[in-house]
């Protein structure tokens, strides 16, 4: 472990290097423009879909998506990143397809993503998302589950109306949902296990963290009637990117700025979550790794100084550097999957943005 890592504050930015502005965003980020454009293009379909829901479900869905307050009054809350619809559109562009052909796929992927967020918040007991109380905290666990189910239904309804590749797109999306469920099952099992290996966590991540990003890229290629080898290359690209994305998420779950992440400082440590940097530190043969294992496995609550000390031990045990290195490696692997496609510039920009973000 480098001396520079030991000298870093316990709760600082989870990456190093890169061209960033003072707020943690890349200066003049092309990726942000791509994601903002994707959100702008998919918003009408998303809103139209949510408006078809019964009032009670539409209220919860609109609240979760940042459009409404709990009383139904229109607000402008922190939106999601828009990465998944951006990937659909960028993959279609790489295959020579205009965005209007793939908007249904982009909206469907975003609806599925948000359905999983609502359910994840319930299962993880998270009380804050994007700086606001989660749906289950505002209403109830039962209602949150139903709101998530409704978004899933809307995703299929939306994709069924796609101008091209509707049936193949639905099959692909539902395969991804099943894979997500398998990954979430393993993730929940690991939460109560004291004997989880890094390889097991990575395998779970390949299901839970990668399936939907791979699907998003494949949907863009499918809508463009791309050849099968390109569809599979796009899927592999998204899956590699998904692993990198989750590794950065895990870093932010420990060292992220609450003002940017919308979650409490050290939120993953507060829940004793077996995230990848944590498991890497637990497997470390270093003195810091052994001390961290004693602290983390004791079951004692982590708050205040203990939280900062746990984060410092993970860094000293090599967990933070390992996650940084792995995220960069998987971004390189993702870009290698699409290196032969001349129209893949937007995908390349999005890949780089995964490790240059703070939320």
N, C-alpha and C positions, 0 to 999 in steps of 0.2 A: 504494500500500500504506500502510495507516494506521500511525502511530507506535505505537499500542497493540499491534498485531500484532507489530511488531518487538521489543517489550519482553517478549513472552510467552516462557516457557521453551520449550526445544526439544521436550521431551516432556511436554506438558500435555494437559488435556482438549480434544477436537477441536471443541467447540462453545462458545458463549458465551450467557449469558442463561438464562432458564427458571427454574422453581422446583424446585431440587434439594436433596436431603439431602447430608450429608457423604460418603456413599459413592457419589455420582454418580447415584442413583436419584431420580426425581421423588417428591416428598413425597406420600404417600397415593395412589400411582399407580393409577388405575383400569385403565390398560392392563395393568399387571403382574397385576392380579387377573383380568382377562380371559384373559391367557395362561396363568396358573396353573390356572384353571378348565378351559381347553381341554386342558392337559396331563393334568390329573386325569381328565377324561372319556375321553381317547384311550388312556391307559396300558394299561387292560385289553386292548384290541384289539391294541396293539403287542406286549405281552408274549405274548399268545396266539399271534400270528403268528410271532414269533421262536421260540417253543417248538416249533413244527412243523418247524423246520430240523434237519438232522442235527447231532449234538453239536458237531462241529468248527466248523461255520459258526455255530451258535447261540452258541458261546463268543465268537467274534470279534465278532458282532453285539451281543451283550449287553455286551461290554467297550466297544465304541464308543459305545453308548447310555448308558454310565455305570452300568450295573446290576451289573457283575461286574469282578473283577480278572483278570489274565491266567491265573490258575489256576482261575477259575470261582467263586471265593468272592464272595458277595453284598456289594456296597459301595454307598455313596451318593456318587457323584461329581457334579461340576458338570453339570447338565443343559443342554440347548440352551434357547434362548429360548422356543420354543413359538409363534413368530409365525405360522407357516404353518397349523397346525391352528386357531389362534385366528381367522385370517382366514376359514377355511371356515365355522366356526360363526357368526362375526359376519355374514358375507354371507347365510347362511341365515336368521339372525334378522331381518336387514333385509327379507328376502322373506317373513317371517311363518312360518318353519318352525322347529319345536322341534329342539334339538340332537341328540336320539337318532336322528333320521332321517339326519343327515349325518356321524355318527361314522366310518363306514367311509371316506368321502372324506377326512376330517381325518387319519385314521391313514395312509391311502395317500400323501397328500402329504408327511407327515413321514417316511415310509419312503423315498420318492424323494429327499427333501432329504438324508437321511443317506447314501444310496447315493452321491450326488454329492459329499458331503464326503469320503468315504473315497477316491474316485477322484481328487478334486482334490488331496488330501494326497500321493498317489502322484505325480501329474504335476508338482506344484509342489515336491516334495521337502520338504514341511513335516514336522517331526519332533514337534511338540507341537500338541495341540488340546484346548481346555478344560482346560489345565493338566496333561494327561497325554500320554505318548508316543502317537503315532498308531498305527493298526492295522498299517501296513506296517513300522513300526519294531519293534513287538513280535513280529510273526510274519514276514512277508516280503511283498515286492511282489506276488508271484503270489497269495498267500492274501488280501491286501487287495482285489485286483481281484475275486476270487471272492466275498468277503464282500459287497462292494458290489453285485455282480450278484444275489446272493441276496436282498438287501433290495429291489432293483428287482422281482424276481419276486414277493416277498411283497406289494409294493404292489398289483400287478395282481390277485393272488389275493384280497387284502383288498377291493379295490374291486368285484371280481366278485360278492362276497357282499353288496353294498349292497342295502338294501331297495328303493331307487328309483334310476333313472337310472344303472344299472350300466354298460351298454354305452356310452352317450354320455359318461359320466364317464371310462371307460377310454380312449376315443378322444381325449378332451380331454387327459388326462394324458400319453398317449404322444406326442401332438403337442408338448406342452411339453418332454418329454424329448428329442425330436429337435431342437427349437430350442435347448435347453441344449447339446446336443452341437455344434451349429454355432457357438454362441458360444464354447464352450471351444476349438474348433479355431482360431478366429480369435485367441483369447487366447494360445494356445500359439505361434502364428505371430508375434504381436507381441513375445513374450518375447525373440526372437532378431533382431528388426528394429530398426534405428537410425532408421527413418523412419516413425514412427507418428504420425498426427494425432489431435487431440482428438476430431474428428468420427468417425473410425474407431473410437476407443475407446468413444464413446457408442453407436455402432451395435452394437458387440459386446455392450455392457452391456444393450441392449434385448433381445438374445437370451438371454444367459447369466444376467443378474441379475434380469430381469423376468418371464420366461416362467412360472416356477413360482408366483410370487406372483399373477400374473394368473389362472393356472389354479386356484389355491386358492380365490380369490373366485368364479370362475365355477362351480366345483364346488358351492359352497354354494348358489348361485342355481339351478343345475340340479336339485339334490336337492329344492328347494322348488317345482319346476315353475314357476319364474318365467318371464315372457315373454322372448322372445329379446332385446329391447332392453335389459332389465335384466341379463341374463346378460352381454351385451357391455359394458355400463357397468361391471359388477363386474370384468370382465377388464381394462378400461382403468384402473380404479382401482388394481388390483393391480400392473399394469405401471408406472404412474407411481410408485407406492410403492416398487417394486423398485429403480428408479433411485436414488431418494432413499436407500434402505437401503444400496445398494452404495457410494454416495458417502461416507456416514458410516463404513462399513466401511473404505474406503480411508483416511479420516482417521485411524481408529484403528490402521491398519496402519503408520502413521508416528508418531503422537503418543499412541497409546493406552497406558494403564497396564497393564503385564503382569499385575499382580495381578487385574485385571478381565477382560482379554481372553484370558488363558490362553496368550498367545504372547509371544516375546521382544520387548523394546523395539525399535521400528523394524524389525520383521520384514520388511516389504515392501522397505525400503531395503537390507537385508542381501542380498536376492536380486536387487537391481537391477530390481525389478518395475516395469513401466510402468503404474502405477496412475494414476487420473485426476488427482490433485493433482500427481503427478510430470510427467505429460505437459503439464498446464497450465503448470507452471513451465518446462519445456523450451521451450515455445512463447513464453514471455514475452520481450519485447524489452528487458527491464531488465538492468542490470549483474549483478544477483543471478541472473537467469535464465541469462545467458551463463556465469557462473562455475559455476553448478550443472551446466549441460550439459557443461562441460569435466570436471568432477569425476565425474559420473555415467557419462559415455560413455567414460571412460578405461579402464574395466574393473578398476580397482584395488579391492581389498576395502574395504568400509566397516565400520569398527568403532571403538568408543571415541569419541574426539573427532571423528573424521571423520564418524561417523554423526550426531552431534548437529549438526555444521556443515552437513551435507547437509539435515537437517530445517529448520534455520534459513534456509538459502538458498531452499528451497521456499516457506516462509512469506513471506520478503521479496520473492520473485518473484511473489507473488499466488496461488500454487497452493492454499493453505489457504483463503483467503477466497473464492476462486472455488468451491471444492467446497462450502463452507458455504452460499453463496448459492444454488447450484444445487440442493442437497438441499432447502432450504426452498421453492424454486420448484416442485419436483416434488411435494412434499407438498401444496402449494396446488392444483396441477393435479389430483392424485389426489382431493382432497376435492371439487373442482368436479364430478367425474364422478358423484358420488353425492349431491350436495346436494339433489336433489329427492326423496330417499327418507327418509321420516320415521323409519323403524326403523333407520337406519344409525348410531346413536350409537356403538356399539362400534367400528365401522370408523373413525369419526372419531377416537376415542381412540387406536386402534392407529396411525393415521397420524401423530398428533402424537408418539407414543412413538418413532418411527423416528429422529427427530433429537434426541431427549432420552435418549440411552442411552450407556453406556460399555463395552458388551460386545456 
